[in-house]
Amino acid sequence: MEFRVTDTPRSVWTGDALAIGLFEDAVELTGDLAQLDEQLTGTLKELLLETDFQGKAGTIAITRVGGKSLLRKIAIVGLGSAENLKLDTLRQAAGMCAKLAKKEKCKTLALSFPVWQNTPDATASAIVEGVELAVHQDHRFKSESEDKSGAIEQVDLLGFVGSESAIVRARQITAGVILARELVAAPANFVTPITMAETAQSLAAECGLELTILEQADCEKLGMGAFLGVAKASDLPPKFIHLIYKPEGKPRRKIAIVGKGLTFDSGGLNIKPTGSGIEIMKVDMGGAAATLGAAKAIGHIKPDVEVHFISAVTENMISGNAMRPGDILTASNGKTIEVNNTDAEGRLTLADALVFADKLGVDAIVDLATLTGACVIALGDDIAGLWSPQDSVASEIVAASEMAGEKFWRMPMEEKYFEGLKALHADMKNTGPRAGGSITAALFLKQFVKDTPWAHLDIAGPVWIEKENGYNGPGATGFGVRTLVHWALN
């Protein structure tokens, strides 16, 4: 699919489909729209009347253009209130247009959208992201594709001449999102700790990144007892992945991104019961997938920051070697942990990964993980949780997420709740009481970061969806990649 920018007016563009964004309560045909409607012998006005189109966000209508017109179809898409226009409104609208054009077998599509807050580059980037993420489909594991719709070959952005570099950057970001989607979507017999390490090797070669993969013996030397405690039961070896992007000159900042990498989570000896969604526990490496997706994007964009991408990757399985409820593990910072639930394993792997990141001398750390069902109960499927002791880091993540169109809600770090993690014979347990479960999980992780500014993102809800939602089709969403990239860039 090719993206082009052009100053061609709407009234003279020719091709398969022209999509025009209209604001709520501002759908009158004036100026060049009136001229276009006249050329189309009233087709546009008729479409507005027949569909009672009001410009509400999330609405779209399309019709065939008759006669000898060189424009085959025309669509109108609602953008909601002009005062409340957001980048993600444009991203969602572009995705809707792309899906409809694909369904209508349109090979060429033109998008005529307003500019958000006088920033054409950001607007063009959002439009391209919406199109690419909406049309992406994963048919790798089907013997025959069920998609009988056509393929869009060319997308023209009308009025965005000068935003060519923004479009290139948007495509670099979506490539990272699609990598994360496909890692999460693949079953656990395809994506293993070994294949995650191989993916990191491919990224290092593709993007010129430095790579260190610590094997089990290396992790033992570093005292990573929490991570290795989880890995004990798997027949597959654990892999501790450390990718580094370094700019050519002196970096203005150094940051670390840590992703939870459980390629399958059985629950361990506290096995997940039937009906708990155990069959979908391939998604438990969604944090690591987003980390690798961000590495791909940042490796191509090449900003002036140094970024460390870290993941302790393993399976949580069951065998005679499995860690038992009641076992005491020692993390690499010397903290001891009584395992009172083997299904709270992600925080154990993150503990050693955070200690590792904390020793790198970076300016900030962000970890992201499909960590708790409690966060899903609190915030639902669309919103991720954000915890941080530092307002500055939290504000950076919120700002990045708003640019990315990914929703986060800052949750409290209620220190009193750590009382529920105290253990009789160890420094702490790995789970506390049911109440406030996502908060105690964040407080647990906090014990493994000393003084580095840090934020924890619980993405358990939005990493996977059952039904199509905007530019995200059912399945893996690649959630987190775009926020991480914007955080690194800005």
Residue pairs with C-beta under 8 A, 6 or more apart in sequence:
1 131
1 132
1 135
1 151
1 152
1 153
1 154
1 155
2 153
2 154
2 155
3 128
3 131
3 154
3 155
3 156
3 157
3 167
3 171
4 154
4 155
4 156
4 157
5 124
5 156
5 157
5 160
5 161
5 162
5 163
5 164
5 167
6 13
6 156
6 157
6 158
6 159
6 160
6 161
7 158
7 159
7 161
8 110
8 156
8 158
9 32
9 158
10 18
10 20
10 32
10 33
10 36
10 110
10 112
10 158
11 32
11 35
11 36
11 39
13 71
13 110
13 156
13 158
14 70
14 71
15 70
15 71
15 72
15 106
15 108
15 109
15 110
15 154
15 156
16 72
16 73
16 101
16 104
16 106
16 107
16 108
16 109
17 62
17 72
17 73
17 74
17 75
17 97
17 100
17 101
17 104
17 106
17 108
17 109
17 110
18 71
18 73
18 74
18 75
18 109
18 110
18 112
19 60
19 74
19 75
19 76
19 77
19 97
19 100
19 101
19 109
19 110
19 111
19 112
20 33
20 74
20 75
20 76
20 77
20 112
21 77
21 78
21 79
21 90
21 93
21 111
21 112
21 113
21 114
22 53
22 55
22 76
22 77
22 78
22 79
23 55
23 79
23 80
23 81
23 82
23 85
23 114
24 54
24 55
24 56
24 57
24 78
24 79
24 80
24 81
24 82
25 54
25 55
25 81
26 55
26 82
27 48
27 53
27 54
27 55
27 76
29 37
29 44
29 45
29 48
33 44
36 44
37 43
37 44
37 45
39 69
40 65
40 69
40 71
40 74
41 66
41 67
43 63
43 65
43 66
43 74
44 74
44 76
46 63
47 53
47 61
47 62
47 63
47 74
47 76
48 76
51 61
53 59
53 61
53 76
53 78
54 78
55 78
55 79
55 80
56 78
56 80
57 78
57 79
57 80
57 89
57 92
57 93
58 78
58 80
58 92
58 96
59 77
59 78
60 75
60 76
60 77
60 78
60 93
60 96
60 97
60 100
61 75
61 76
62 73
62 74
62 75
62 76
62 100
62 104
63 73
63 74
63 75
64 72
64 73
65 71
65 72
65 73
65 74
72 106
73 104
73 106
75 97
75 100
75 101
77 93
77 96
77 97
78 93
79 85
79 89
79 90
79 93
79 113
79 114
80 89
82 114
85 114
85 116
86 116
86 402
86 405
87 116
87 122
87 123
87 126
87 402
87 403
87 405
88 126
88 405
90 113
90 116
90 123
90 126
90 127
90 130
91 126
91 127
91 129
91 130
91 405
91 470
91 471
92 130
92 405
92 470
92 471
93 113
93 130
94 111
94 113
94 126
94 127
94 128
94 129
94 130
94 131
94 134
94 471
95 130
95 131
95 133
95 134
95 470
95 471
96 134
96 470
97 109
97 111
97 131
98 109
98 130
98 131
98 134
98 135
98 152
98 155
99 134
99 135
101 109
101 152
102 135
102 149
102 150
102 151
102 152
103 149
104 150
105 149
105 150
106 150
106 152
107 150
107 151
107 152
107 153
107 154
108 152
108 153
108 154
108 155
108 156
109 152
109 154
109 155
109 156
110 155
110 156
110 157
110 158
111 127
111 131
111 155
111 156
111 157
111 158
112 158
112 159
113 123
113 127
113 157
114 123
115 123
115 159
116 122
116 123
116 126
120 159
120 160
120 162
120 163
120 166
121 163
121 165
121 166
122 166
122 403
123 160
123 163
124 157
124 160
124 163
124 166
124 167
124 170
125 163
125 166
125 167
125 169
125 170
125 173
126 170
126 405
127 157
128 155
128 157
128 166
128 167
128 170
128 171
128 174
129 170
129 173
129 174
129 177
129 405
129 471
129 482
130 471
131 152
131 155
132 170
132 171
132 174
132 178
133 174
133 177
133 178
133 471
133 472
133 478
134 470
134 471
134 473
135 152
136 174
136 178
136 181
136 473
137 147
137 473
138 181
138 182
138 185
138 475
138 476
139 145
139 146
139 147
140 182
140 186
141 186
141 187
157 163
157 167
160 167
169 301
172 296
172 297
172 300
172 301
173 297
173 301
173 481
173 482
173 485
175 296
175 297
175 300
176 293
176 294
176 295
176 296
176 297
176 298
176 478
176 481
176 485
177 293
177 297
177 478
177 481
177 482
178 293
178 478
179 199
179 289
179 292
179 293
179 296
179 478
180 286
180 289
180 290
180 292
180 293
180 476
180 478
180 479
180 480
180 481
181 289
181 475
181 476
181 477
181 478
182 476
183 191
183 196
183 199
183 285
183 288
183 289
183 292
183 293
183 476
184 282
184 283
184 285
184 286
184 289
184 463
184 464
184 476
184 478
185 475
185 476
186 282
187 282
188 263
188 264
188 281
188 282
188 315
191 263
191 282
191 285
192 236
192 263
192 315
193 234
193 236
193 237
193 238
193 239
193 261
193 263
193 313
193 314
193 315
194 236
194 237
194 239
196 239
196 241
196 261
196 263
196 285
196 288
196 292
196 311
196 313
197 213
197 239
197 241
197 313
199 292
200 211
200 213
200 241
200 243
200 292
200 295
201 211
201 213
203 209
203 211
203 243
203 292
203 295
203 296
203 299
204 210
204 211
204 243
206 296
206 299
207 245
207 295
207 296
207 299
207 300
208 299
209 243
209 244
209 245
209 295
209 299
210 243
210 244
210 245
210 246
211 241
211 242
211 243
211 244
212 242
213 239
213 240
213 241
213 242
214 222
214 239
214 240
214 242
215 237
215 239
215 240
216 228
216 231
216 237
216 238
218 240
219 227
219 228
219 238
219 240
219 312
219 352
220 228
222 332
222 352
222 356
223 330
223 331
223 332
223 334
224 240
224 312
224 331
224 332
224 352
224 356
225 329
225 330
225 331
225 332
225 352
226 329
226 330
226 331
226 332
226 337
226 348
226 349
226 351
226 352
227 238
227 240
227 312
227 314
227 348
227 349
227 351
227 352
227 353
228 238
229 323
229 327
229 329
229 339
229 348
230 262
230 268
230 314
230 316
230 323
230 345
230 348
230 349
231 237
231 238
231 314
231 315
232 319
232 321
232 322
232 323
233 268
233 315
233 316
233 317
233 318
233 319
233 321
233 322
233 323
234 314
234 315
234 316
234 317
234 319
235 317
235 319
236 314
236 315
238 312
238 313
238 314
239 313
239 314
240 310
240 311
240 312
240 313
240 353
240 356
241 261
241 288
241 309
241 310
241 311
241 312
241 313
242 308
242 309
242 310
242 356
243 292
243 295
243 308
243 309
243 310
244 306
244 307
244 308
244 309
245 295
245 298
245 299
245 302
245 306
245 307
245 309
246 306
247 302
247 303
247 304
247 305
247 306
248 302
249 304
251 304
251 305
251 306
252 304
252 305
253 305
253 306
253 363
253 364
254 305
254 306
254 307
254 308
254 360
254 361
254 362
254 363
255 305
255 306
255 307
255 308
255 362
255 363
255 364
255 365
255 366
255 487
255 488
256 307
256 308
256 309
256 310
256 357
256 360
256 362
256 364
256 365
256 366
257 291
257 294
257 307
257 308
257 309
257 310
257 365
257 366
257 367
257 368
257 484
257 488
258 287
258 291
258 310
258 311
258 350
258 353
258 354
258 357
258 365
258 366
258 367
258 368
259 285
259 286
259 287
259 288
259 289
259 290
259 291
259 292
259 309
259 310
259 311
259 367
259 368
259 369
260 284
260 285
260 286
260 287
260 288
260 311
260 346
260 349
260 350
260 367
260 368
260 369
260 370
260 371
261 285
261 287
261 288
261 311
261 312
261 313
261 314
261 349
262 281
262 284
262 285
262 313
262 314
262 315
262 316
262 345
262 346
262 349
263 282
263 284
263 285
263 313
263 314
263 315
264 281
264 282
264 284
264 315
264 316
264 317
265 272
265 281
265 284
265 315
265 316
265 343
265 345
265 346
266 272
266 278
266 281
266 315
266 316
266 317
266 318
267 276
267 278
267 316
267 342
267 343
268 316
268 317
268 318
268 322
268 323
268 342
268 343
268 345
269 318
269 322
269 323
269 324
269 325
269 342
270 325
270 341
270 342
270 343
271 278
271 318
271 343
272 278
272 281
272 343
280 464
283 370
283 463
283 464
283 476
284 316
284 346
284 370
285 311
285 313
285 370
286 369
286 370
286 459
286 463
286 464
286 476
286 479
286 480
287 311
287 367
287 368
287 369
287 370
287 457
287 459
287 480
288 311
288 313
289 476
289 478
290 368
290 459
290 463
290 478
290 479
290 480
290 481
290 484
291 309
291 310
291 311
291 368
291 484
292 309
292 311
293 478
293 480
293 481
294 307
294 309
294 480
294 481
294 484
294 485
294 488
295 307
295 309
297 481
297 485
298 307
298 485
298 488
301 485
301 489
303 488
303 489
305 488
305 489
306 362
307 488
308 357
308 360
308 362
310 353
310 356
310 357
311 353
312 349
312 350
312 352
312 353
314 349
316 342
316 343
316 345
322 342
323 329
323 339
323 342
324 339
324 342
325 339
325 340
325 341
325 342
326 338
326 339
326 340
327 338
327 339
328 336
328 337
328 338
328 339
328 425
328 426
329 336
329 337
329 339
329 348
330 336
330 337
331 337
331 348
331 351
331 352
331 355
331 448
332 351
332 352
332 355
332 356
333 355
333 448
335 351
335 427
335 428
335 447
335 448
336 426
336 427
336 428
337 348
337 351
337 423
337 426
337 427
337 428
337 429
337 430
338 423
338 424
338 425
338 426
338 428
338 429
338 430
339 348
339 429
339 430
340 423
340 429
340 430
340 431
341 430
341 431
344 430
344 431
344 441
346 369
346 370
346 371
347 369
347 371
347 430
347 441
347 444
347 445
348 430
350 367
350 369
350 371
350 445
350 448
351 444
351 445
351 447
351 448
352 448
353 367
354 365
354 367
354 445
354 448
354 449
354 454
355 448
357 365
357 367
357 449
357 452
358 365
358 448
358 449
358 450
358 452
362 452
363 452
363 453
364 393
364 396
364 452
364 453
364 454
364 455
365 449
365 452
365 453
365 454
365 455
366 393
366 397
366 454
366 455
366 456
366 457
366 484
366 487
367 445
367 454
367 455
367 456
367 457
368 384
368 456
368 457
368 458
368 459
368 480
368 484
369 456
369 457
369 458
369 459
369 460
370 458
370 459
370 460
370 463
371 438
371 441
371 456
371 458
371 460
372 437
372 438
372 441
372 458
372 460
373 437
373 460
374 434
374 436
374 437
374 438
374 441
375 384
375 385
375 411
375 438
375 458
375 460
375 461
376 460
376 461
378 385
378 411
378 438
379 385
379 409
379 461
380 461
381 461
381 462
381 465
382 407
382 461
382 462
382 469
383 407
383 408
383 409
383 461
383 462
384 406
384 407
384 408
384 409
384 457
384 458
384 459
384 460
384 461
384 462
384 479
384 480
385 408
385 409
385 411
385 438
385 442
385 457
385 458
386 394
386 397
386 398
386 408
386 409
386 410
386 411
386 455
386 456
386 457
387 410
387 411
387 412
387 413
387 439
387 442
387 455
387 456
387 457
387 458
388 394
388 397
388 410
388 413
388 453
388 454
388 455
388 456
389 413
389 446
389 454
390 453
390 454
390 455
392 453
393 453
393 454
393 455
394 410
394 455
396 487
396 490
397 408
397 455
397 457
397 483
397 487
398 408
398 410
399 486
399 490
400 483
400 484
400 486
400 487
400 490
401 407
401 408
401 483
401 486
403 482
403 486
403 490
404 482
404 483
404 485
404 486
405 482
406 462
406 479
406 480
406 482
406 483
407 462
408 457
408 483
411 438
411 439
411 442
412 439
413 439
413 442
413 443
413 446
414 436
414 439
414 443
415 443
417 432
417 436
417 439
417 440
417 443
418 428
418 432
418 440
418 443
420 432
420 433
420 436
420 440
421 428
421 429
421 430
421 431
421 432
421 440
421 443
421 444
422 428
422 429
423 429
427 447
428 444
428 447
430 444
431 437
431 440
431 441
432 440
432 444
433 440
438 458
441 458
442 456
442 458
445 456
446 454
446 456
457 480
459 479
459 480
462 477
462 479
463 476
463 477
463 479
463 480
464 475
464 476
464 477
465 472
465 474
465 475
465 477
466 474
467 474
468 474
